[in-house]
Amino acid sequence: MDSIQEDFLNWIFDEEKNTAYWALENGERIHPNYDAKAIVEWLNNVRFKRGIAKAKLITNPQLCVKKKLYF
């Protein structure tokens, strides 16, 4: 898991590979500015080598209560 996180961070901080996810100030890139969409893009286009998209963003997960806890 650490190597996957390290690979993502190396990609997100690389100004040549990652051009979409940077905060701009006075037209200059100052730092990465990303959300879950960036992670999904990285997984599908970098980690999985531009094959069939395997990762997707789930905006409204279906959560159901499995157990109730009372105090």
N, C-alpha and C positions, 0 to 999 in steps of 0.2 A: 504494500500500500504506500509506503514511503517513497518508493521509486516512481510510482505513478504520479503522486503529488509533486515530486521534484521535477518530473518531465513536464507536467502542466505549468508549473511556475516558471520553468526555463522558457517555455513557449510564450507565456503571457508577458514576460518581461523582455522578450526579444523584439525590438522595434522593427526589425526587418521582416520577421515572419508574421508577427501580429500587428496589423495596422488599424484594425477596427476598434479595439478595446483599450483606447488610451484617452485620458482626460486631457483636454487642451486648454492652455492659458496663453492668450495673445498669439494664437496660431502655433504654439509649440507644445509638443507632447511633454507632460510633466510626470505622469505616473499611470500605471494600468488602472482601468476602471471597468470591472467586469461583473457579470452576474451568472446565473445558472446557464443561460443561453451560450455563454462563452465556453463553459465546460462541455456542453453537449456538442458544440461545433468542434472543439478540440478532439473529443472522443471519436466523432464520425470522420473527420478529415485528416487527423494526424495519427492518433493512436490506432485506429482501425484501417488506416491506409486508403482512404477514399473509396472504400468498397460500398456495399449496400449499407445504408445508415442503420446502425444497431441501437444507438442511444436516442432517446427523445425526451423532451421536457413534459412532465405531467403537471398540468396547471391546477387541477382540482382532484387530488387523490381521493379515492373512495375509502373513507375510514369508517369502520364499524366498531362499536364497543364490544370487546371480548369479555371483559370482566368489570364489575363495579366494585369499588373499594369505599368502604364507609369508615369514618373516624369517629 
